[in-house]
Amino acid sequence: MVTESDIEHIAELADIGISKDEVPEFTTQFNAILDYFEVLDTVQGESAPAVGITNVFRDDEPRPCLPQEAALANAGSTEDGFIKAPRVM
């Protein structure tokens, strides 16, 4: 069982802001998720066949690509022929 102090520690490690008011709700939800995993552990299922498995991927075949102008047509912002995205950090 996960405690409220565990949730606070996980939130700190994940660098997400959880207020003190949200901790009890997150604790309940986290424990419900873990309980569901225990239910899934009890499910008996069929295993995948060990023989007769073939590669379902197709071979890579070169084909014409999308022109740069068409690729950038719906971009919100472009710069020097590239899609410009907001700075992350």
C-alpha positions as CSV (number, residue, x, y, z in Angstrom):
1,M,0.0,0.0,0.0
2,V,1.3,3.4,-1.0
3,T,1.2,6.1,1.7
4,E,0.8,9.8,1.4
5,S,4.5,10.3,2.2
6,D,5.2,7.9,-0.7
7,I,3.1,10.1,-3.0
8,E,4.9,13.2,-1.9
9,H,8.3,11.5,-2.5
10,I,7.2,10.3,-6.0
11,A,5.9,13.8,-6.8
12,E,9.3,15.3,-5.8
13,L,11.2,12.7,-7.8
14,A,9.0,13.3,-10.9
15,D,9.3,17.1,-10.4
16,I,5.5,17.6,-10.5
17,G,3.7,20.0,-8.2
18,I,1.1,18.3,-6.1
19,S,-0.5,20.4,-3.4
20,K,-1.1,19.1,0.1
21,D,-4.9,19.0,-0.7
22,E,-4.3,16.7,-3.7
23,V,-2.1,14.1,-1.9
24,P,-5.0,12.1,-0.4
25,E,-6.8,11.9,-3.7
26,F,-3.6,10.8,-5.5
27,T,-2.9,8.2,-2.8
28,T,-6.3,6.7,-3.3
29,Q,-6.0,6.6,-7.1
30,F,-2.5,5.2,-6.9
31,N,-3.6,2.4,-4.6
32,A,-6.5,1.6,-6.9
33,I,-4.2,1.3,-9.8
34,L,-1.9,-1.1,-7.9
35,D,-4.9,-3.1,-6.8
36,Y,-5.9,-3.5,-10.4
37,F,-2.5,-4.8,-11.2
38,E,-3.0,-7.5,-8.6
39,V,-6.2,-8.5,-10.4
40,L,-4.4,-8.7,-13.7
41,D,-1.8,-10.9,-12.1
42,T,-4.5,-13.5,-11.4
43,V,-5.7,-13.7,-15.0
44,Q,-4.9,-16.9,-16.8
45,G,-4.3,-16.4,-20.5
46,E,-3.1,-18.3,-23.4
47,S,0.6,-17.9,-24.3
48,A,1.7,-17.0,-27.8
49,P,2.5,-19.8,-30.2
50,A,6.1,-20.8,-30.1
51,V,6.2,-22.1,-33.7
52,G,5.1,-20.7,-37.0
53,I,6.0,-17.1,-36.2
54,T,7.0,-15.1,-39.2
55,N,8.2,-11.6,-39.8
56,V,5.2,-9.4,-40.5
57,F,7.2,-6.3,-41.3
58,R,7.6,-5.3,-44.9
59,D,11.0,-4.6,-46.6
60,D,12.0,-1.0,-46.7
61,E,11.6,0.3,-50.2
62,P,12.7,3.9,-51.2
63,R,9.9,6.0,-52.5
64,P,9.5,9.7,-53.2
65,C,9.3,11.9,-50.1
66,L,7.0,14.8,-49.4
67,P,8.4,18.1,-50.8
68,Q,9.8,20.4,-48.1
69,E,7.2,23.1,-48.9
70,A,4.4,20.7,-48.4
71,A,5.9,19.4,-45.2
72,L,6.1,22.9,-43.8
73,A,2.8,24.1,-45.1
74,N,0.9,23.4,-41.9
75,A,3.7,24.2,-39.4
76,G,2.8,27.0,-37.0
77,S,6.3,28.6,-37.3
78,T,9.3,27.8,-39.5
79,E,12.8,29.1,-39.7
80,D,15.4,28.3,-42.4
81,G,13.4,25.4,-43.8
82,F,12.8,23.8,-40.5
83,I,9.8,23.6,-38.1
84,K,10.4,26.0,-35.2
85,A,9.1,24.8,-31.9
86,P,8.9,26.6,-28.5
87,R,11.9,26.3,-26.3
88,V,11.5,23.5,-23.7
89,M,13.9,24.7,-21.1
